[in-house]
Amino acid sequence: MEQWLGRFVEKYAGDLYFPDVQITDIVEVMILTFLIYQVMVWIKNTKAWMLMKGIIVLAVFILLAAIFKMHTILYIAKNAATVMATAAIVVFQPELRRALEKLGEKKFLTSVVPFEANREKSRFSEETRESIIEAAYAMGKVKTGALIVVEQAIRLTEYESTGIKMDCLMSSQVLINIFEHNTPLHDGAIIVRGDRIVSATCYLPLTDNMGISKELGTRHRAAVGMSEVSDALIVVVSEETGAVSVAQGGQIFRNISEEELRQKLIEIQDKKTEYNRIAAWWKGRRKDERKTNA
């Protein structure tokens, strides 16, 4: 039995080659798996998912053509490959732009390069936070629609320029007056930077996420769209129900309480604190190095 097993292994497994697996190979596989998974999850929540399914069907069709040696189809597919690649870039242009914007987010850079944190602006005050909360729920009681964008690390200059510049100190009374019906500034979004309202009547990008509830209107879709292309926190007051919602990171949290909104705003204040801590640590490290060298 042992001799037979030895001959079997020698005959069928003797020519097999098992490459040396190093730790870098395992890391590469894990990184690629993670990236592919993230891309699939990201695409699934956009209109690109339908296009991707069409591409998969086309790829399967070409694979079958190769198996059954359909030379004409393979010839057409081979010569159309370059055109199809260019067409894919054009078709997926909004999604590719959004992905590059995410990659270039300042919060990503600060996690890799600590001295980027030194460029962070000061966070907004507690007075600003409470003004937003007070105004949002006051407008909710009378069903006045509102869209408030609280800027964080990523500058929203592109969207700020679509509205009317204000440079006004934040207060709940000002917010309520801006979104009051039949006033010149009530339509569109306002952008808050630090403790100031920098622009009103701003146009925001609408989300392509197919998973968003059909109950939500343009105001909510604009809030989600803005949260997809920036790290801003967007407060939405529904004109139909008066409910207050928050959009952040491509997600929307509907009908939240005052305390939940307060916690959301405190969280982004804490993020600023973490950035400043990293900057302080980096400055201290550089100072110690200079003292040592001296």
C-alpha positions as CSV (number, residue, x, y, z in Angstrom):
1,M,0.0,0.0,0.0
2,E,2.8,2.4,0.9
3,Q,4.6,1.6,-2.3
4,W,1.5,2.1,-4.4
5,L,0.9,5.5,-2.6
6,G,4.5,6.5,-3.2
7,R,4.3,5.6,-6.9
8,F,0.9,7.6,-7.2
9,V,2.4,10.7,-5.6
10,E,5.5,10.5,-7.7
11,K,3.5,10.0,-10.9
12,Y,0.9,12.7,-10.4
13,A,2.4,15.1,-8.0
14,G,6.0,14.9,-9.0
15,D,5.8,17.7,-11.5
16,L,3.7,20.1,-9.4
17,Y,5.3,23.3,-8.4
18,F,4.5,25.0,-5.2
19,P,5.9,28.6,-5.1
20,D,7.3,30.0,-1.9
21,V,4.7,32.1,-0.2
22,Q,6.1,35.2,1.6
23,I,4.4,37.5,4.0
24,T,4.3,40.2,1.3
25,D,2.2,37.9,-0.9
26,I,-0.3,37.4,1.8
27,V,-0.5,41.2,2.4
28,E,-1.0,41.8,-1.3
29,V,-3.9,39.3,-1.5
30,M,-5.5,40.9,1.5
31,I,-5.2,44.4,0.2
32,L,-6.5,43.4,-3.3
33,T,-9.5,41.5,-1.7
34,F,-10.3,44.5,0.5
35,L,-10.1,47.0,-2.5
36,I,-12.2,44.8,-4.7
37,Y,-14.8,44.4,-2.0
38,Q,-14.9,48.2,-1.3
39,V,-15.3,48.9,-5.1
40,M,-18.1,46.4,-5.4
41,V,-20.0,47.9,-2.4
42,W,-19.4,51.4,-3.6
43,I,-20.6,50.6,-7.2
44,K,-23.7,48.7,-5.9
45,N,-25.1,51.9,-4.3
46,T,-24.9,53.9,-7.5
47,K,-26.4,53.8,-11.0
48,A,-23.1,52.3,-12.2
49,W,-24.2,49.0,-10.7
50,M,-26.7,48.4,-13.6
51,L,-23.9,49.2,-16.1
52,M,-21.6,46.9,-14.2
53,K,-24.1,44.1,-14.5
54,G,-24.3,44.7,-18.2
55,I,-20.5,44.6,-18.5
56,I,-20.4,41.3,-16.6
57,V,-23.0,39.8,-18.9
58,L,-20.9,40.9,-21.9
59,A,-17.8,39.4,-20.4
60,V,-19.6,36.1,-19.9
61,F,-20.8,36.2,-23.5
62,I,-17.2,36.8,-24.8
63,L,-15.9,33.9,-22.5
64,L,-18.5,31.6,-24.1
65,A,-17.5,32.7,-27.5
66,A,-13.8,31.9,-26.7
67,I,-14.8,28.4,-25.4
68,F,-16.8,27.6,-28.5
69,K,-14.2,29.3,-30.8
70,M,-16.5,31.8,-32.4
71,H,-13.8,33.6,-34.2
72,T,-15.9,36.5,-35.7
73,I,-17.2,37.5,-32.3
74,L,-13.7,37.3,-30.7
75,Y,-12.3,39.4,-33.5
76,I,-14.9,42.1,-33.0
77,A,-14.4,42.0,-29.2
78,K,-10.6,42.2,-29.6
79,N,-10.7,45.3,-31.8
80,A,-13.4,47.0,-29.8
81,A,-11.6,46.5,-26.5
82,T,-9.8,49.9,-26.7
83,V,-13.0,51.7,-27.6
84,M,-14.9,50.0,-24.8
85,A,-12.2,51.0,-22.3
86,T,-12.5,54.6,-23.3
87,A,-16.3,54.4,-23.2
88,A,-16.2,52.9,-19.7
89,I,-14.1,55.9,-18.5
90,V,-16.7,58.3,-20.0
91,V,-19.7,56.4,-18.6
92,F,-18.2,56.0,-15.2
93,Q,-16.8,59.6,-15.1
94,P,-19.0,60.8,-12.2
95,E,-18.2,57.7,-10.1
96,L,-14.5,57.9,-10.9
97,R,-14.4,61.6,-9.9
98,R,-16.2,60.8,-6.7
99,A,-13.7,58.1,-5.9
100,L,-10.8,60.4,-6.5
101,E,-12.4,63.1,-4.3
102,K,-12.7,60.5,-1.5
103,L,-9.1,59.5,-1.9
104,G,-8.0,63.1,-1.7
105,E,-10.1,63.9,1.4
106,K,-8.1,65.8,3.9
107,K,-9.1,63.4,6.7
108,F,-7.5,60.6,4.7
109,L,-4.3,62.7,4.3
110,T,-4.1,63.5,8.0
111,S,-4.3,59.8,8.9
112,V,-1.2,59.2,6.7
113,V,0.7,62.5,7.0
114,P,0.4,64.0,10.5
115,F,1.7,67.5,9.6
116,E,-1.4,67.9,7.3
117,A,-3.4,68.3,10.5
118,N,-1.6,71.6,11.2
119,R,-3.7,73.2,8.5
120,E,-7.0,72.4,10.2
121,K,-9.3,75.4,10.9
122,S,-10.7,76.0,14.3
123,R,-13.8,74.2,15.2
124,F,-17.2,75.9,15.6
125,S,-18.3,76.9,19.1
126,E,-20.9,75.5,21.4
127,E,-23.1,78.6,20.7
128,T,-23.1,77.7,17.0
129,R,-23.9,74.1,17.7
130,E,-26.8,75.0,19.9
131,S,-28.0,77.7,17.4
132,I,-28.2,75.0,14.7
133,I,-30.2,72.6,17.0
134,E,-32.6,75.3,18.2
135,A,-33.3,76.6,14.7
136,A,-33.7,73.2,13.2
137,Y,-36.4,72.1,15.7
138,A,-38.1,75.5,15.7
139,M,-38.4,75.3,11.9
140,G,-39.5,71.6,12.2
141,K,-42.5,72.6,14.4
142,V,-43.9,74.9,11.8
143,K,-42.8,72.7,8.9
144,T,-40.3,75.1,7.3
145,G,-37.9,73.3,5.1
146,A,-34.2,73.9,5.6
147,L,-30.8,72.6,4.4
148,I,-27.8,73.4,6.6
149,V,-24.3,72.3,5.5
150,V,-21.7,72.3,8.3
151,E,-18.2,72.3,6.7
152,Q,-15.4,70.3,8.1
153,A,-11.9,69.6,6.7
154,I,-12.8,69.7,3.0
155,R,-13.4,73.3,1.8
156,L,-16.7,73.7,0.0
157,T,-15.7,76.7,-2.1
158,E,-17.1,75.1,-5.3
159,Y,-20.6,74.9,-3.8
160,E,-20.3,78.1,-1.9
161,S,-19.8,80.0,-5.2
162,T,-23.2,78.7,-6.5
163,G,-25.0,80.8,-3.9
164,I,-25.1,84.3,-2.4
165,K,-22.1,85.1,-0.2
166,M,-23.1,86.3,3.3
167,D,-20.2,86.1,5.9
168,C,-22.7,86.4,8.7
169,L,-22.3,85.4,12.4
170,M,-24.3,82.3,13.2
171,S,-27.5,82.5,15.3
172,S,-30.7,80.6,15.5
173,Q,-32.7,83.8,14.6
174,V,-30.6,84.3,11.4
175,L,-31.1,80.7,10.4
176,I,-34.9,80.9,10.9
177,N,-35.1,84.1,9.0
178,I,-33.1,82.8,6.0
179,F,-35.4,79.8,5.5
180,E,-38.6,81.6,6.1
181,H,-41.1,81.2,3.2
182,N,-41.1,83.9,0.5
183,T,-37.8,85.3,1.5
184,P,-35.0,85.8,-1.1
185,L,-32.6,83.3,0.6
186,H,-35.0,80.5,1.6
187,D,-34.4,78.3,-1.5
188,G,-31.3,76.1,-1.5
189,A,-28.7,75.3,1.2
190,I,-26.6,77.4,3.5
191,I,-22.9,76.6,4.2
192,V,-21.6,77.1,7.7
193,R,-17.8,77.5,8.2
194,G,-16.7,77.8,11.8
195,D,-19.0,80.2,13.5
196,R,-20.2,82.0,10.4
197,I,-22.7,81.4,7.6
198,V,-20.6,82.0,4.5
199,S,-23.2,81.4,1.7
200,A,-26.9,80.9,1.1
201,T,-29.1,79.6,-1.7
202,C,-26.4,77.1,-2.7
203,Y,-26.9,74.3,-5.1
204,L,-25.8,70.8,-3.9
205,P,-25.2,67.7,-6.0
206,L,-28.0,65.0,-5.9
207,T,-27.1,61.5,-4.9
208,D,-27.1,58.6,-7.4
209,N,-27.7,56.1,-4.6
210,M,-30.6,53.8,-5.8
211,G,-31.1,52.6,-2.2
212,I,-32.5,56.0,-1.0
213,S,-36.1,55.8,0.0
214,K,-38.6,57.0,-2.6
215,E,-40.3,59.0,0.2
216,L,-37.4,61.4,0.3
217,G,-37.5,64.5,-1.9
218,T,-34.9,66.6,-3.6
219,R,-33.8,68.3,-0.4
220,H,-32.9,65.0,1.2
221,R,-31.3,63.7,-1.9
222,A,-29.2,66.8,-2.1
223,A,-28.1,66.3,1.5
224,V,-27.0,62.8,0.8
225,G,-25.3,63.8,-2.4
226,M,-23.3,66.5,-0.6
227,S,-22.2,64.0,2.1
228,E,-20.9,61.7,-0.6
229,V,-18.6,64.2,-2.1
230,S,-17.4,65.8,1.1
231,D,-16.9,65.2,4.9
232,A,-19.6,67.8,5.7
233,L,-22.5,67.1,8.1
234,I,-25.8,68.2,6.6
235,V,-28.9,69.0,8.6
236,V,-32.2,68.6,6.8
237,V,-35.6,69.8,8.0
238,S,-38.5,68.3,6.0
239,E,-41.1,70.8,4.7
240,E,-43.7,68.0,4.6
241,T,-43.4,66.4,8.0
242,G,-41.1,68.8,9.9
243,A,-38.8,65.9,10.8
244,V,-35.1,66.7,11.3
245,S,-32.6,64.4,9.6
246,V,-28.8,64.3,9.2
247,A,-26.7,63.2,6.2
248,Q,-23.1,62.2,6.7
249,G,-20.7,59.9,4.9
250,G,-23.3,59.0,2.2
251,Q,-25.9,57.9,4.7
252,I,-29.0,59.7,6.0
253,F,-30.3,59.4,9.6
254,R,-33.9,60.2,9.6
255,N,-36.2,61.8,12.2
256,I,-33.5,62.2,14.8
257,S,-34.1,63.7,18.3
258,E,-32.4,66.9,19.6
259,E,-30.0,64.9,21.6
260,E,-29.0,62.8,18.7
261,L,-28.4,65.9,16.6
262,R,-26.3,67.3,19.4
263,Q,-24.2,64.2,19.6
264,K,-23.6,64.2,15.8
265,L,-22.4,67.8,16.0
266,I,-20.2,67.0,19.1
267,E,-18.6,64.2,17.2
268,I,-17.4,66.4,14.4
269,Q,-16.1,68.8,17.0
270,D,-14.1,65.9,18.6
271,K,-12.7,65.1,15.2
272,K,-11.2,68.5,15.0
273,T,-9.7,68.0,18.4
274,E,-8.1,64.7,17.3
275,Y,-6.5,66.5,14.3
276,N,-5.1,69.2,16.6
277,R,-3.7,66.6,19.0
278,I,-1.8,64.9,16.1
279,A,-0.5,68.3,15.0
280,A,0.6,69.1,18.5
281,W,2.4,65.7,18.8
282,W,4.1,66.3,15.4
283,K,5.3,69.8,16.4
284,G,6.6,68.5,19.8
285,R,8.5,65.7,18.0
286,R,10.1,68.2,15.6
287,K,11.1,70.5,18.5
288,D,12.7,67.6,20.4
289,E,14.7,66.6,17.3
290,R,16.0,70.2,16.9
291,K,17.0,70.3,20.5
292,T,18.8,67.0,20.2
293,N,20.7,68.1,17.1
294,A,21.7,71.3,18.7
